[in-house]
Amino acid sequence: MIPPARPQPRYVLTIASPDQPGIVAAVTTFLFEAGGNILEAQQFDDLESNRFFMRVVFVSGDPEEGDSFAERFRAAFKDVAERFGMEWSLRDRLEKRRVMILVSRFDHCLVDLLYRWRNGELPMEITAIVANHPRDTYAGVDFSGIRFHHLPVTRQTKMEQEAELWDLVRETKTDLVVLARYMQVLSDGLTAKLNGKCINIHHSFLPGFKGAKPYHQAHTRGVKLIGATAHYVTSDLDEGPIIDQDVERISHADTPEDLVRKGRDIERRVLARAVRFHLDGRVILNGGKTVVFTE
């Protein structure tokens, strides 16, 4: 039986550079001369930082060329990148990113990510699920085919636990770490190692409602909007570059339990969007902010 032909690679090129005339012309001309066919192209000039950002999706004009096209492209594009001072990356959409999911007691974001992964909405390889609670905490969750690691942590063992976690990230060649309501603050050292490669989700009440039961605190204050924020993790707690946010209106008739239920829904969809944007090369860091080329 003849195996099915491998789909033609679709390459995603992302660029960040100082803004200057000629960048778009140089990139598109290079792609044309290299035999590329552009399928999508988005760009943004940040006038405040004088930075330029671009995302291009393209295929090789020769479907039979295969992996040699990417190798040839990378070698030749270096000259263009150096001329304009570019930070750039090229990847094939067929090559799935390797993702590790960290979770604590609340599993709603974890379950949602697993569902979207299994139905193909999130094209990724899950390298492991790491929890600071034992496996039986998630009795209703299907972990079949996925490595599960219980790494408990206390104030006294935090550094040892993080060292073990970092070893696991390196061992599994993980590209992205997702904190799916992982209720542990990562150390400055670990966040530095995961710079631009770790996404967190939190309710948008911070810093107004810190501590336990934020939705109950919000109900007591009579809030009219609740929301969630997905962002890259930095040493500034819950203040990293924002990838996605969403809100929902609340009325006086909503109970604290209603806020919790609605908050979980917002957290699920915001985290899923942020992860999808990252996997598809739609997010480029711009200092303390992000440029997100949405679909």
Residue pairs with C-beta under 8 A, 6 or more apart in sequence:
6 94
7 94
8 59
8 60
8 63
9 59
9 60
9 66
9 67
9 69
9 70
9 92
9 93
9 94
10 39
10 57
10 58
10 59
10 92
10 93
10 94
11 36
11 57
11 58
11 59
11 60
11 70
11 73
11 90
11 91
11 92
11 93
12 55
12 56
12 57
12 90
12 91
12 92
12 93
12 280
12 281
13 27
13 54
13 55
13 56
13 57
13 58
13 88
13 89
13 90
14 53
14 54
14 55
14 88
14 89
14 281
14 284
15 23
15 27
15 52
15 53
15 54
15 55
15 56
15 81
15 86
15 87
15 88
16 51
16 52
16 53
16 86
16 87
16 88
16 284
16 285
16 286
16 291
17 23
17 51
17 52
17 84
17 85
17 86
17 87
17 88
18 50
18 51
18 52
18 84
18 85
19 45
19 46
19 50
19 51
19 52
20 52
20 84
22 84
23 52
23 54
23 84
24 43
24 54
26 80
26 83
26 84
27 54
27 56
27 80
28 38
28 41
30 76
30 77
30 80
31 38
31 56
31 58
34 69
34 72
34 73
34 76
35 60
35 61
35 62
35 65
35 69
36 58
36 59
36 60
36 61
36 73
37 58
37 59
37 60
37 61
38 56
38 57
38 58
39 57
39 58
39 59
40 55
40 56
40 57
41 54
41 55
41 56
41 57
42 54
42 55
42 56
42 293
43 52
43 53
43 54
43 55
44 52
44 53
44 54
44 291
44 293
45 51
45 52
45 53
46 52
46 53
46 286
46 291
49 286
49 287
51 286
53 284
53 286
53 291
53 293
55 281
55 282
55 284
55 293
57 93
60 69
62 69
70 90
70 92
73 90
74 90
77 88
77 90
80 86
81 88
89 281
91 281
93 123
93 280
96 123
96 124
96 125
96 279
97 124
97 125
97 175
97 176
97 278
97 279
98 124
98 125
98 127
98 172
98 173
98 174
98 175
98 176
99 124
99 125
99 126
99 127
99 174
99 175
99 176
99 177
99 178
99 275
99 279
100 126
100 127
100 128
100 129
100 130
100 168
100 169
100 172
100 174
100 176
100 177
100 178
101 110
101 113
101 126
101 128
101 129
101 130
101 177
101 178
101 180
102 129
102 130
102 131
102 165
102 177
102 178
102 179
102 180
102 182
102 184
103 109
103 110
103 129
103 130
103 131
103 133
103 138
103 180
103 181
103 182
104 131
104 132
104 133
104 181
104 182
104 183
104 184
105 133
105 137
105 183
106 181
106 183
106 264
107 137
107 138
107 141
107 180
107 181
108 181
108 264
108 267
108 268
109 180
109 181
109 201
109 267
109 268
109 271
110 129
110 138
110 141
110 180
110 181
111 141
112 268
112 271
112 272
113 122
113 178
113 180
113 271
113 272
113 275
114 126
114 141
114 142
116 122
116 272
117 124
117 126
121 272
121 276
122 272
122 275
122 276
122 279
123 279
124 176
124 275
124 279
126 146
127 147
127 172
127 173
127 174
128 146
128 147
128 148
128 149
128 168
128 172
128 174
129 143
129 146
129 147
129 148
129 149
130 148
130 149
130 151
130 165
130 168
131 137
131 138
131 148
131 149
131 150
131 151
132 150
132 151
132 152
132 153
132 161
132 182
132 183
132 184
133 150
133 152
134 150
134 152
135 143
135 148
135 150
147 172
149 168
151 161
151 164
151 165
152 161
153 161
153 162
153 184
158 187
159 187
162 186
162 187
162 189
162 190
165 190
166 190
166 193
168 174
169 177
169 194
175 197
176 197
176 198
176 199
176 275
176 278
176 279
177 194
177 197
177 198
177 199
178 198
178 199
178 271
178 275
179 198
179 199
179 200
179 201
179 233
180 201
180 271
181 201
181 267
182 200
185 237
186 194
186 198
186 233
188 235
191 198
191 233
191 234
191 235
192 235
194 233
195 232
195 234
196 232
196 285
198 232
198 233
199 230
199 231
199 232
199 233
199 243
199 271
199 274
199 275
199 278
200 230
200 231
200 232
200 233
200 238
200 240
201 228
201 229
201 230
201 267
201 270
201 271
201 274
202 228
202 229
202 238
202 267
203 209
203 214
203 215
203 226
203 227
203 228
203 229
203 263
203 267
204 226
204 227
204 228
204 229
204 245
204 247
205 214
205 215
205 217
205 218
205 223
205 226
206 214
206 238
207 238
209 217
209 218
209 221
211 217
213 256
215 226
215 256
215 259
215 260
215 263
216 256
216 259
218 226
218 250
218 259
219 254
219 255
219 256
219 259
222 252
223 250
224 249
224 250
224 251
225 247
225 248
225 249
225 250
226 247
226 248
226 250
226 259
226 262
226 263
226 266
227 245
227 246
227 247
227 248
227 266
228 245
228 246
228 263
228 266
228 267
228 270
228 271
229 238
229 242
229 244
229 245
229 270
230 242
230 243
230 244
230 245
230 270
230 271
230 273
230 274
230 275
231 238
231 239
231 240
231 241
231 242
231 243
231 274
232 240
232 241
232 243
232 285
232 290
233 240
234 240
234 241
241 285
241 286
241 287
241 288
241 289
241 290
242 289
242 290
243 273
243 274
243 277
243 278
243 283
243 290
243 292
244 270
244 273
244 274
244 277
244 292
245 270
246 266
246 269
246 270
247 266
248 262
248 265
248 266
250 258
250 259
250 262
254 262
274 283
277 283
277 292
277 294
282 292
282 293
282 294
282 295
283 290
283 291
283 292
283 293
284 290
284 291
284 293
